[in-house]
């Protein structure tokens, strides 16, 4: 007869673990990394690295562009300065030319500037004085005038005009139309180099002139000069501008 084997005792539904076996098994386990996670992380790092390179390149490019813009701006300002300087220079040169031309016209046509040469007008005017004349067509006795004579410019004093009678005595006293004229500008009277017959009538369109230094002046008393035609008169001397110590009106 077969013996009935003993059935294993019924378990009460709880799992009983062998703690030592579990501990040993855990020591033998190795951690296997998640390859997909590692790959994804590495790709992200690469992407970040690439992005940093792109940012660096972009920043360098921006700096280069900024530097180029500064260079262009500097060149533009330099060109604008050159253009402005050129315009100012042309304007200045043009203005100087206009002023010089105007000065020449004024000096020749309106206010001739003359330098005295000689001593025939002392003491009123000295050798080397610089004077200014004014254009005029009417002259009175006592006016100092400049006139052309043989390619020279002479300066004398008007004594009489056309139609007047001039008389000079041996002492150098001058009469016009029978009246003795006052000559405070003459310091020493003299008949001088006179070779014309007195009394003398001034021809039409002319005036009779004499220098203030009567003893040495060659003027209308001598036929070498004679009376001055109105068309040959440069103008009436009004100002002495040099020397500055004698600056003022000529009387």
C-alpha positions in Angstrom: 0.0 0.0 0.0 1.1 3.3 -0.8 1.7 5.7 2.0 0.0 9.0 1.5 2.5 11.8 1.3 2.1 14.6 3.6 0.8 17.7 2.0 2.8 20.8 2.6 1.3 23.0 5.1 -0.9 25.7 3.7 0.6 29.2 3.5 -1.1 32.1 5.1 -0.9 34.3 1.9 2.2 36.3 2.9 5.5 36.2 1.0 8.4 35.4 3.2 11.6 36.7 1.6 15.0 35.5 2.4 16.7 38.7 3.4 20.1 37.4 3.0 19.4 36.2 -0.6 18.0 39.5 -1.5 21.0 41.3 -0.1 23.3 39.1 -2.0 21.4 39.6 -5.2 21.4 43.3 -4.8 25.2 43.3 -4.4 25.6 41.4 -7.7 23.4 43.8 -9.6 25.0 46.4 -11.9 23.4 49.6 -12.9 22.7 49.6 -16.6 22.4 53.2 -17.9 19.5 54.3 -20.0 21.2 54.6 -23.3 18.4 56.6 -24.9 18.5 59.1 -22.1 22.3 59.4 -22.3 22.1 59.9 -26.1 19.5 62.6 -25.7 21.5 64.4 -23.1 24.6 64.3 -25.2 22.8 65.7 -28.2 21.4 68.5 -26.1 24.9 69.3 -24.9 26.2 69.4 -28.5 23.3 71.6 -29.4 24.1 74.0 -26.6 27.7 74.0 -27.7 26.8 74.7 -31.3 24.5 77.4 -30.2 27.3 79.1 -28.2 29.5 79.0 -31.2 26.8 80.5 -33.3 26.2 83.3 -30.7 30.0 84.0 -30.6 30.2 84.2 -34.3 27.1 86.4 -34.5 28.5 88.7 -31.8 31.9 89.0 -33.6 30.0 89.7 -36.8 28.0 92.4 -35.0 31.2 94.0 -33.7 32.7 93.9 -37.2 29.5 95.5 -38.7 29.5 98.1 -35.9 33.2 98.9 -36.6 32.5 99.2 -40.3 29.7 101.6 -39.7 31.9 103.7 -37.5 34.5 103.8 -40.2 31.9 104.8 -42.8 30.6 107.5 -40.5 34.1 108.8 -39.9 34.8 108.8 -43.6 31.5 110.6 -44.3 32.2 113.3 -41.7 35.7 113.8 -43.2 34.3 114.2 -46.7 31.7 116.6 -45.4 34.4 118.6 -43.7 36.5 118.7 -46.8 33.5 119.8 -48.8 32.6 122.5 -46.3 36.2 123.7 -46.0 36.4 123.9 -49.8 33.2 125.9 -50.0 34.4 128.3 -47.2 37.8 128.7 -48.9 36.2 129.4 -52.3 33.8 131.9 -50.7 36.7 133.6 -48.8 38.9 133.9 -51.9 35.9 135.2 -53.9 35.2 137.8 -51.2 38.8 138.9 -51.0 38.9 139.3 -54.8 35.7 141.4 -54.7 37.1 143.5 -51.9 40.4 144.0 -53.6 38.7 144.9 -56.9 36.4 147.3 -55.1 39.4 148.8 -53.3 41.2 149.3 -56.6 38.2 151.0 -58.1 37.8 153.2 -55.1 41.5 154.1 -55.1 41.6 154.8 -58.8 38.2 156.4 -59.5 36.8 157.8 -56.2 39.5 158.1 -53.5 43.0 158.1 -55.2 45.8 157.5 -52.7 49.0 159.4 -53.5 52.5 159.7 -52.0 54.1 163.1 -51.9 57.5 163.3 -53.6 59.6 166.5 -53.3 59.5 169.7 -51.2 57.4 172.1 -53.3 54.5 171.9 -50.9 56.4 172.3 -47.6 55.4 173.1 -44.9 51.9 171.9 -45.7 53.0 168.5 -47.1 56.3 166.8 -46.6 58.3 164.4 -48.8 56.9 160.9 -48.2 53.5 161.8 -46.9 50.6 159.6 -48.0 47.4 161.5 -48.9 43.9 160.7 -50.1 42.2 162.7 -52.9 38.6 163.1 -53.7 37.3 163.4 -57.3 35.8 166.8 -57.9 35.2 169.2 -60.8 34.9 172.4 -58.9 37.9 174.0 -57.1 38.3 177.1 -55.1 41.3 179.3 -54.2 43.3 177.5 -51.5 42.4 173.9 -52.5 45.3 171.5 -52.8 45.0 169.4 -56.0 46.8 166.5 -57.7 47.2 166.6 -61.5 48.9 164.7 -64.3 51.9 166.3 -65.9 54.3 164.5 -68.3 53.5 161.0 -66.9 53.9 162.3 -63.4 51.5 163.4 -60.7 52.1 166.8 -59.2 50.5 168.4 -56.1 50.0 172.2 -56.0 47.5 174.7 -54.6 44.8 176.4 -56.6 45.3 180.2 -56.8 42.8 181.2 -59.5 40.3 179.7 -61.9 39.5 180.3 -65.6 39.0 184.0 -66.4 40.6 185.3 -63.2 43.4 187.8 -63.3 46.5 186.9 -61.3 49.2 189.4 -60.2 52.3 188.7 -58.2 54.6 191.5 -57.0 58.4 191.3 -56.3 57.8 190.4 -52.7 55.7 187.4 -53.6 52.3 188.9 -52.6 49.6 187.4 -54.7 46.4 189.2 -55.9 43.4 187.7 -57.7 41.2 190.1 -59.6 42.8 193.0 -57.9 42.4 191.6 -54.3 45.3 190.5 -52.1 44.6 186.9 -51.0 45.5 185.6 -47.6 47.8 182.6 -47.6 48.4 181.3 -44.1 49.8 178.1 -45.5 52.8 180.0 -47.0 55.7 180.5 -44.5 58.0 182.4 -46.9 56.8 184.4 -49.8 58.8 184.8 -53.0 58.3 185.6 -56.7 60.1 182.4 -57.5 60.7 181.0 -61.0 58.3 183.3 -62.8 58.7 183.9 -66.6 55.2 185.0 -67.5 54.0 188.6 -67.8 51.9 190.0 -64.9 49.0 190.4 -64.5 48.1 187.2 -66.1 44.6 186.0 -67.1 43.8 182.3 -66.6 42.7 180.6 -69.9 39.3 178.9 -70.2 39.1 175.4 -68.9 42.2 175.8 -66.8 43.3 176.8 -63.3 46.4 178.7 -62.0 48.4 176.7 -59.4 51.4 177.3 -57.1 53.4 175.4 -54.6 53.5 176.5 -51.0 57.3 176.6 -51.0 57.3 179.6 -53.4 61.1 179.9 -53.7 61.7 176.5 -55.3 58.3 175.4 -56.7 57.9 175.2 -60.5 54.3 175.8 -61.2 51.9 178.0 -63.2 54.3 181.0 -62.8 56.6 179.2 -65.3 55.7 178.3 -68.9 57.4 174.9 -68.3 54.3 173.9 -66.4 51.7 176.6 -67.1 48.1 176.4 -66.1 46.5 173.1 -65.5 43.6 171.8 -67.6 40.6 170.6 -65.6 40.6 167.2 -67.4 44.2 166.5 -66.1 43.2 167.0 -62.4 43.1 163.8 -60.4 41.3 165.2 -57.4 41.3 167.5 -54.4 43.7 166.4 -51.6 41.6 166.1 -48.4 43.4 163.8 -46.0 46.9 162.9 -44.9 46.9 159.3 -43.7 50.7 158.9 -43.2 52.5 159.6 -41.0 50.0 158.8 -38.3 51.3 161.7 -36.2 50.1 164.1 -38.9 46.9 162.3 -39.7 44.1 164.7 -40.5 42.5 167.1 -43.0 44.7 169.0 -45.4 44.1 172.8 -45.3 
